[in-house]
Amino acid sequence: MTTRSLSAGDILLTAYSVTVLAVLMAPIVIIVLVSFSPSEVMEFPPSGFSLRWYEKYFSDQLWMTATHVSFLVATLTALLSLVLGFMVSVALVRSRFPGKNILRIFLMSPLILPKIIIAVGLYFLYVRMRILGTTFSLVAAHTLIAMPYVVMILSAALYGFDQRLEWAARSLGASPLRTLRYVTFPMLRPAIMSAALFAFIASFDDIILSLFLTKLSAPTLPRQIWVNVQQIIDPTIAAVSTLMTFISVFGLWLVALIQKMSTRATQ
């Protein structure tokens, strides 16, 4: 075996990559450290170690209400996005109909349009429909921004799916529903779980739509952080931000783990 010596370009690229990673990670590391500070105000570096701000978060009714709303909305968004996204993905992959490409572009448009435009448009629409501030309206809005991730993941999985497995099941007497339950869903399970996690994270971390479409009595967790920043800044915000970061990172880690296990299973 021969080892290739690192060139100056390789060294510069490595140094640049490490620098960029450090710059991106530094704010997260600072927030995590500040969340364990015993001080009444945010300070860095912290003067000691304390869990008082996590205790305050779990004992505060406002924070608990916001957490409940965020988890409820994110869970409902993931479920609704999966149901609609699966049907749309099947139609886009296995069907031919006029306007197919236009539908695909329309579904991907929330990734391109600024969220503020979507939020303002939905705000005026919900005011006219008199559903502004309801859980349903927020779930519908979050489903709109989560659908592109679900459709992309499930469409990619369906393109790689061997449809002959379904034909074999049907030829042996299985009904369409039994084929879907015992053949299609098990084969697509990694993609379905990944799509659900992405939809959950997209909803759970959203702030812009929540600012426009929720009410102060039932805010989401990101909106409650925004309200607290406007009123009083204490390390509780850092503690909540740390927990939200952990949930998002854990969700992405699960996605990577599911994809890795799926790759091993197909080898």
C-alpha contacts under 8 A as a table, 3 or more apart, distances in Angstrom:
res1	aa1	res2	aa2	distance
6	L	9	G	7.97
6	L	10	D	5.84
6	L	11	I	6.60
7	S	10	D	5.19
7	S	11	I	6.39
8	A	11	I	5.13
8	A	12	L	6.16
9	G	12	L	5.13
9	G	13	L	6.06
10	D	13	L	5.12
10	D	14	T	6.10
11	I	14	T	5.13
11	I	15	A	6.10
12	L	15	A	5.06
12	L	16	Y	6.00
13	L	16	Y	5.06
13	L	17	S	6.07
14	T	17	S	5.12
14	T	18	V	6.15
15	A	18	V	5.19
15	A	19	T	6.10
16	Y	19	T	5.08
16	Y	20	V	6.16
17	S	20	V	5.20
17	S	21	L	6.13
18	V	21	L	5.09
18	V	22	A	6.06
19	T	22	A	5.06
19	T	23	V	6.17
20	V	23	V	5.14
20	V	24	L	6.21
21	L	24	L	5.15
21	L	25	M	6.02
22	A	25	M	5.11
22	A	26	A	5.78
23	V	26	A	5.36
23	V	27	P	7.64
24	L	27	P	6.82
24	L	28	I	7.80
25	M	28	I	5.37
25	M	29	V	6.23
26	A	29	V	5.14
26	A	30	I	6.14
27	P	30	I	5.10
27	P	31	I	6.18
28	I	31	I	5.20
28	I	32	V	6.21
28	I	242	T	7.88
29	V	32	V	5.16
29	V	33	L	6.24
30	I	33	L	5.19
30	I	34	V	6.07
30	I	44	F	7.29
31	I	34	V	5.09
31	I	35	S	6.15
31	I	238	A	5.46
31	I	239	A	7.85
31	I	241	S	7.47
31	I	242	T	6.79
32	V	35	S	5.27
32	V	36	F	7.14
32	V	238	A	6.73
32	V	239	A	7.17
32	V	242	T	5.56
33	L	36	F	5.63
33	L	37	S	7.02
33	L	44	F	7.78
33	L	45	P	7.49
33	L	46	P	6.90
34	V	37	S	5.16
34	V	42	M	6.39
34	V	43	E	6.47
34	V	44	F	6.30
34	V	45	P	7.20
34	V	46	P	5.94
34	V	235	P	6.57
34	V	238	A	6.40
34	V	239	A	7.96
35	S	51	L	7.99
35	S	53	W	6.82
35	S	54	Y	7.82
35	S	235	P	5.43
35	S	236	T	6.83
35	S	237	I	7.77
35	S	238	A	4.74
35	S	239	A	4.55
35	S	242	T	7.27
36	F	46	P	7.44
36	F	48	G	7.68
36	F	49	F	5.38
36	F	50	S	5.05
36	F	51	L	5.77
36	F	52	R	7.76
36	F	53	W	7.27
36	F	235	P	7.94
36	F	239	A	7.51
37	S	42	M	7.59
37	S	43	E	7.50
37	S	46	P	4.95
37	S	47	S	6.48
37	S	48	G	5.82
37	S	49	F	5.48
37	S	50	S	5.68
37	S	51	L	7.80
37	S	235	P	7.22
38	P	46	P	7.46
38	P	47	S	7.02
38	P	48	G	6.00
38	P	49	F	6.05
38	P	50	S	5.03
38	P	51	L	7.64
38	P	52	R	6.93
39	S	42	M	6.97
39	S	43	E	7.35
39	S	46	P	7.55
39	S	47	S	7.18
40	E	234	D	6.45
40	E	235	P	7.25
41	V	233	I	7.24
41	V	234	D	5.20
41	V	235	P	6.36
42	M	233	I	7.58
42	M	234	D	5.93
42	M	235	P	5.47
43	E	46	P	5.66
43	E	47	S	7.90
44	F	47	S	7.91
46	P	49	F	7.40
50	S	53	W	7.66
51	L	54	Y	5.41
51	L	55	E	6.31
52	R	55	E	4.99
52	R	56	K	6.11
53	W	56	K	4.86
53	W	57	Y	6.12
53	W	235	P	6.23
53	W	236	T	4.88
53	W	239	A	6.30
54	Y	57	Y	5.00
54	Y	58	F	6.30
54	Y	236	T	6.77
54	Y	239	A	5.84
54	Y	240	V	7.66
55	E	58	F	5.28
55	E	59	S	6.09
56	K	59	S	5.13
56	K	60	D	5.89
56	K	236	T	7.04
57	Y	60	D	5.36
57	Y	63	W	6.08
57	Y	64	M	7.47
57	Y	236	T	6.33
57	Y	239	A	7.61
57	Y	240	V	7.19
58	F	61	Q	7.95
58	F	63	W	7.26
58	F	64	M	6.56
59	S	64	M	7.65
60	D	63	W	5.49
60	D	64	M	6.29
61	Q	64	M	5.05
61	Q	65	T	6.01
62	L	65	T	5.18
62	L	66	A	6.25
63	W	66	A	5.12
63	W	67	T	6.10
63	W	221	L	7.22
63	W	224	Q	7.25
64	M	67	T	4.99
64	M	68	H	6.11
65	T	68	H	5.13
65	T	69	V	6.21
65	T	218	A	6.84
65	T	219	P	7.72
66	A	69	V	5.11
66	A	70	S	6.13
66	A	218	A	6.42
66	A	219	P	5.29
66	A	220	T	4.66
66	A	221	L	4.76
66	A	224	Q	6.59
67	T	70	S	5.13
67	T	71	F	6.20
67	T	220	T	6.59
67	T	221	L	5.39
68	H	71	F	5.31
68	H	72	L	6.02
69	V	72	L	5.13
69	V	73	V	5.98
69	V	218	A	6.88
69	V	219	P	6.90
69	V	220	T	5.54
69	V	221	L	7.57
70	S	73	V	5.28
70	S	74	A	5.91
70	S	203	S	7.92
70	S	204	F	5.81
70	S	220	T	4.87
70	S	221	L	5.85
71	F	74	A	5.12
71	F	75	T	5.94
71	F	204	F	6.91
72	L	75	T	5.25
72	L	76	L	6.16
73	V	76	L	5.22
73	V	77	T	5.92
73	V	135	T	6.98
73	V	138	L	7.22
73	V	139	V	5.65
73	V	203	S	7.27
73	V	204	F	7.68
74	A	77	T	4.98
74	A	78	A	6.10
74	A	139	V	7.54
74	A	142	H	7.97
74	A	199	A	7.53
74	A	200	F	4.89
74	A	201	I	7.33
74	A	202	A	7.99
74	A	203	S	5.04
74	A	204	F	5.34
75	T	78	A	5.15
75	T	79	L	6.32
75	T	200	F	6.17
76	L	79	L	5.15
76	L	80	L	6.05
76	L	139	V	6.61
77	T	80	L	5.20
77	T	81	S	5.81
77	T	139	V	5.36
77	T	140	A	7.35
77	T	142	H	6.26
77	T	143	T	5.28
77	T	146	A	7.64
77	T	199	A	6.80
77	T	200	F	6.69
77	T	203	S	6.88
78	A	81	S	5.17
78	A	82	L	6.07
78	A	143	T	7.50
78	A	146	A	7.77
78	A	196	A	5.11
78	A	197	L	7.28
78	A	199	A	5.00
78	A	200	F	5.16
79	L	82	L	5.18
79	L	83	V	6.38
79	L	196	A	7.11
80	L	83	V	5.27
80	L	84	L	6.17
80	L	143	T	6.87
81	S	84	L	5.31
81	S	85	G	5.42
81	S	143	T	5.55
81	S	146	A	6.59
81	S	147	M	5.54
81	S	150	V	6.75
81	S	196	A	7.68
81	S	199	A	6.98
82	L	85	G	4.99
82	L	86	F	5.74
82	L	147	M	7.98
82	L	150	V	6.58
82	L	192	I	7.35
82	L	195	A	7.21
82	L	196	A	6.43
83	V	86	F	5.44
83	V	87	M	6.53
84	L	87	M	5.35
84	L	88	V	6.16
84	L	147	M	7.93
85	G	88	V	5.09
85	G	89	S	5.86
85	G	147	M	6.09
85	G	150	V	5.69
85	G	151	V	5.20
85	G	154	L	7.59
86	F	89	S	5.08
86	F	90	V	6.17
86	F	150	V	7.74
86	F	151	V	7.04
86	F	154	L	6.66
87	M	90	V	5.28
87	M	91	A	6.29
88	V	91	A	5.06
88	V	92	L	6.13
88	V	151	V	7.15
89	S	92	L	5.07
89	S	93	V	6.01
89	S	151	V	5.58
89	S	154	L	6.24
89	S	155	S	5.13
89	S	158	L	7.74
90	V	93	V	5.26
90	V	94	R	5.65
90	V	95	S	7.38
90	V	155	S	7.28
90	V	158	L	7.35
91	A	94	R	5.56
91	A	95	S	5.06
91	A	96	R	7.83
92	L	95	S	5.92
92	L	96	R	7.54
92	L	100	K	6.73
92	L	104	R	7.55
92	L	155	S	7.61
93	V	155	S	6.47
93	V	158	L	6.87
93	V	159	Y	6.69
96	R	100	K	7.15
97	F	100	K	5.84
99	G	102	I	5.07
99	G	103	L	6.17
100	K	103	L	5.19
100	K	104	R	6.34
101	N	104	R	4.97
101	N	105	I	6.21
102	I	105	I	5.12
102	I	106	F	6.11
103	L	106	F	5.01
103	L	107	L	6.19
104	R	107	L	5.21
104	R	108	M	6.33
105	I	108	M	5.14
105	I	109	S	6.03
106	F	109	S	5.15
107	L	110	P	7.06
107	L	147	M	7.06
107	L	148	P	5.89
108	M	111	L	5.80
108	M	112	I	7.32
108	M	148	P	5.15
109	S	112	I	5.15
109	S	113	L	6.06
110	P	113	L	5.27
110	P	114	P	7.59
110	P	115	K	7.49
110	P	118	I	7.83
110	P	144	L	7.12
110	P	145	I	5.57
110	P	148	P	7.27
111	L	114	P	7.87
111	L	145	I	7.24
111	L	148	P	7.13
113	L	117	I	7.02
113	L	118	I	7.34
114	P	117	I	5.62
114	P	118	I	6.92
115	K	118	I	5.05
115	K	119	A	6.00
115	K	208	I	6.65
115	K	209	L	7.17
116	I	119	A	4.97
116	I	120	V	6.10
116	I	208	I	6.50
116	I	209	L	7.48
117	I	120	V	5.29
117	I	121	G	6.15
118	I	121	G	5.21
118	I	122	L	6.07
118	I	209	L	7.82
119	A	122	L	5.22
119	A	123	Y	5.98
119	A	208	I	6.90
119	A	209	L	5.13
119	A	212	F	6.22
119	A	213	L	7.53
120	V	123	Y	5.00
120	V	124	F	6.51
120	V	212	F	7.23
121	G	124	F	5.57
121	G	125	L	6.28
122	L	125	L	4.89
122	L	126	Y	5.89
122	L	141	A	7.50
122	L	213	L	7.93
123	Y	126	Y	5.26
123	Y	127	V	6.17
123	Y	132	L	7.09
123	Y	212	F	6.36
123	Y	213	L	6.28
124	F	127	V	5.06
124	F	128	R	6.34
125	L	128	R	5.27
125	L	129	M	6.28
126	Y	129	M	4.87
126	Y	130	R	5.69
126	Y	131	I	5.28
126	Y	132	L	4.94
126	Y	137	S	7.38
127	V	130	R	4.90
127	V	131	I	6.56
127	V	132	L	5.67
129	M	132	L	7.76
131	I	134	T	5.78
131	I	137	S	6.32
132	L	137	S	6.50
132	L	213	L	6.04
132	L	214	T	7.23
133	G	137	S	6.88
133	G	138	L	7.34
133	G	213	L	5.48
133	G	214	T	4.47
133	G	215	K	5.19
134	T	137	S	5.37
134	T	138	L	6.63
134	T	214	T	7.13
135	T	138	L	5.30
135	T	139	V	6.15
136	F	139	V	5.12
136	F	140	A	6.08
137	S	140	A	5.14
137	S	141	A	6.23
137	S	213	L	7.47
138	L	141	A	5.02
138	L	142	H	6.09
138	L	209	L	7.76
138	L	210	S	7.26
138	L	213	L	6.30
138	L	214	T	7.07
139	V	142	H	5.12
139	V	143	T	5.94
140	A	143	T	5.04
140	A	144	L	6.36
141	A	144	L	5.16
141	A	145	I	6.89
141	A	209	L	7.30
142	H	145	I	5.28
142	H	146	A	6.07
142	H	202	A	7.58
142	H	203	S	5.49
142	H	209	L	7.68
143	T	146	A	4.92
143	T	147	M	5.77
143	T	199	A	7.71
143	T	203	S	7.78
144	L	147	M	5.59
144	L	148	P	7.87
145	I	148	P	6.64
145	I	202	A	7.34
145	I	203	S	7.96
146	A	149	Y	5.72
146	A	150	V	6.64
146	A	198	F	7.47
146	A	199	A	4.82
146	A	200	F	7.94
146	A	202	A	5.97
146	A	203	S	7.03
147	M	150	V	5.08
147	M	151	V	5.98
147	M	199	A	7.28
148	P	151	V	5.20
148	P	152	M	6.04
149	Y	152	M	5.25
149	Y	153	I	6.20
149	Y	195	A	6.56
149	Y	198	F	6.66
149	Y	199	A	6.84
150	V	153	I	5.35
150	V	154	L	6.02
150	V	195	A	4.75
150	V	196	A	7.17
150	V	198	F	7.43
150	V	199	A	6.80
151	V	154	L	5.30
151	V	155	S	5.66
152	M	155	S	5.26
152	M	156	A	6.15
153	I	156	A	5.34
153	I	157	A	6.35
153	I	191	A	6.24
153	I	192	I	7.96
153	I	194	S	7.62
153	I	195	A	6.07
154	L	157	A	4.99
154	L	158	L	6.07
154	L	188	L	7.91
154	L	191	A	5.97
154	L	192	I	6.78
154	L	195	A	7.14
155	S	158	L	5.04
155	S	159	Y	6.16
156	A	159	Y	5.22
156	A	160	G	6.57
157	A	160	G	5.27
157	A	161	F	6.15
157	A	188	L	6.76
157	A	191	A	6.34
158	L	161	F	4.83
158	L	188	L	7.79
161	F	187	M	7.85
162	D	165	L	6.08
162	D	166	E	7.98
163	Q	166	E	5.38
163	Q	167	W	6.58
164	R	167	W	4.87
164	R	168	A	6.04
165	L	168	A	5.13
165	L	169	A	6.35
165	L	183	V	7.19
166	E	169	A	5.10
166	E	170	R	6.18
166	E	179	T	6.27
166	E	183	V	6.54
166	E	184	T	7.11
167	W	170	R	5.06
167	W	171	S	6.03
168	A	171	S	5.06
168	A	172	L	6.34
169	A	172	L	5.19
169	A	173	G	6.69
169	A	174	A	5.55
169	A	179	T	6.21
169	A	183	V	7.68
170	R	173	G	5.24
170	R	174	A	4.79
170	R	175	S	6.42
170	R	176	P	7.20
170	R	179	T	6.87
171	S	174	A	7.22
174	A	177	L	7.99
174	A	178	R	5.82
174	A	179	T	5.91
175	S	178	R	5.19
175	S	179	T	6.06
176	P	179	T	5.06
176	P	180	L	6.09
177	L	180	L	5.00
177	L	181	R	6.11
178	R	181	R	4.97
178	R	182	Y	5.83
178	R	183	V	7.78
179	T	182	Y	5.41
179	T	183	V	5.22
179	T	184	T	6.48
180	L	183	V	5.68
180	L	184	T	4.75
180	L	185	F	5.96
181	R	184	T	6.32
181	R	185	F	5.57
181	R	186	P	7.37
182	Y	185	F	6.54
182	Y	186	P	6.35
183	V	186	P	5.76
183	V	187	M	6.32
184	T	187	M	5.37
184	T	188	L	6.16
185	F	188	L	5.04
185	F	189	R	5.70
186	P	189	R	5.06
187	M	190	P	7.70
188	L	191	A	5.40
188	L	192	I	6.06
189	R	192	I	4.99
189	R	193	M	6.06
190	P	193	M	5.24
190	P	194	S	6.12
190	P	258	I	5.82
190	P	259	Q	6.49
190	P	262	S	6.34
191	A	194	S	5.08
191	A	195	A	6.01
191	A	259	Q	7.82
192	I	195	A	5.13
192	I	196	A	6.14
193	M	196	A	5.09
193	M	197	L	6.24
193	M	255	V	7.60
193	M	258	I	7.79
194	S	197	L	5.18
194	S	198	F	6.24
194	S	254	L	7.88
194	S	255	V	5.11
194	S	258	I	7.16
194	S	259	Q	7.85
195	A	198	F	5.17
195	A	199	A	6.14
196	A	199	A	5.11
196	A	200	F	6.09
197	L	200	F	5.01
197	L	201	I	6.17
197	L	251	G	6.14
197	L	252	L	7.60
197	L	255	V	7.01
198	F	201	I	5.19
198	F	202	A	6.07
198	F	251	G	7.73
198	F	252	L	7.71
199	A	202	A	5.10
199	A	203	S	6.29
200	F	203	S	5.30
200	F	204	F	5.93
201	I	204	F	4.96
201	I	205	D	5.94
201	I	248	S	6.12
201	I	251	G	7.25
202	A	205	D	5.73
202	A	206	D	6.26
203	S	206	D	5.37
204	F	221	L	7.96
205	D	222	P	6.64
205	D	244	M	7.70
205	D	248	S	7.97
206	D	209	L	6.61
206	D	210	S	6.65
206	D	222	P	6.81
207	I	210	S	5.11
207	I	211	L	6.09
207	I	222	P	5.34
207	I	223	R	5.97
208	I	211	L	5.26
208	I	212	F	6.73
209	L	212	F	5.36
209	L	213	L	5.92
210	S	213	L	5.21
210	S	214	T	5.39
210	S	219	P	7.45
210	S	220	T	6.67
210	S	222	P	7.72
210	S	223	R	6.29
211	L	214	T	6.20
211	L	223	R	6.01
214	T	218	A	6.87
214	T	219	P	5.83
214	T	220	T	7.56
215	K	218	A	5.61
215	K	219	P	5.94
216	L	219	P	5.44
219	P	223	R	5.83
219	P	224	Q	5.98
220	T	223	R	5.29
220	T	224	Q	6.19
221	L	224	Q	5.08
221	L	225	I	6.29
222	P	225	I	5.12
222	P	226	W	6.35
223	R	226	W	4.93
223	R	227	V	6.19
224	Q	227	V	5.00
224	Q	228	N	6.16
225	I	228	N	5.17
225	I	229	V	6.16
225	I	237	I	6.22
225	I	240	V	7.89
226	W	229	V	5.12
226	W	230	Q	6.44
227	V	230	Q	5.18
227	V	231	Q	6.40
228	N	231	Q	5.05
228	N	232	I	5.45
228	N	233	I	6.42
228	N	237	I	7.50
229	V	232	I	5.75
229	V	233	I	5.36
229	V	237	I	7.77
230	Q	233	I	7.72
233	I	237	I	7.14
234	D	237	I	6.22
234	D	238	A	7.74
235	P	238	A	4.95
235	P	239	A	6.33
236	T	239	A	4.96
236	T	240	V	6.20
237	I	240	V	5.16
237	I	241	S	6.03
238	A	241	S	5.01
238	A	242	T	6.03
239	A	242	T	5.09
239	A	243	L	6.36
240	V	243	L	5.14
240	V	244	M	6.22
241	S	244	M	5.06
241	S	245	T	6.06
242	T	245	T	5.08
242	T	246	F	6.13
243	L	246	F	5.02
243	L	247	I	6.23
244	M	247	I	5.10
244	M	248	S	6.24
245	T	248	S	5.16
245	T	249	V	6.04
246	F	249	V	5.15
246	F	250	F	5.86
247	I	250	F	5.09
247	I	251	G	6.08
248	S	251	G	5.09
248	S	252	L	6.29
249	V	252	L	5.12
249	V	253	W	6.05
250	F	253	W	4.96
250	F	254	L	6.19
251	G	254	L	5.08
251	G	255	V	6.36
252	L	255	V	4.98
252	L	256	A	6.30
253	W	256	A	5.10
253	W	257	L	6.08
254	L	257	L	4.93
254	L	258	I	6.00
255	V	258	I	5.17
255	V	259	Q	6.21
256	A	259	Q	5.17
256	A	260	K	6.10
257	L	260	K	5.04
257	L	261	M	6.13
258	I	261	M	5.16
258	I	262	S	6.06
259	Q	262	S	5.00
259	Q	263	T	6.15
260	K	263	T	5.12
260	K	264	R	6.34
261	M	264	R	5.15
261	M	265	A	6.15
262	S	265	A	5.07
262	S	266	T	6.38
263	T	266	T	5.35
263	T	267	Q	6.47
264	R	267	Q	5.29
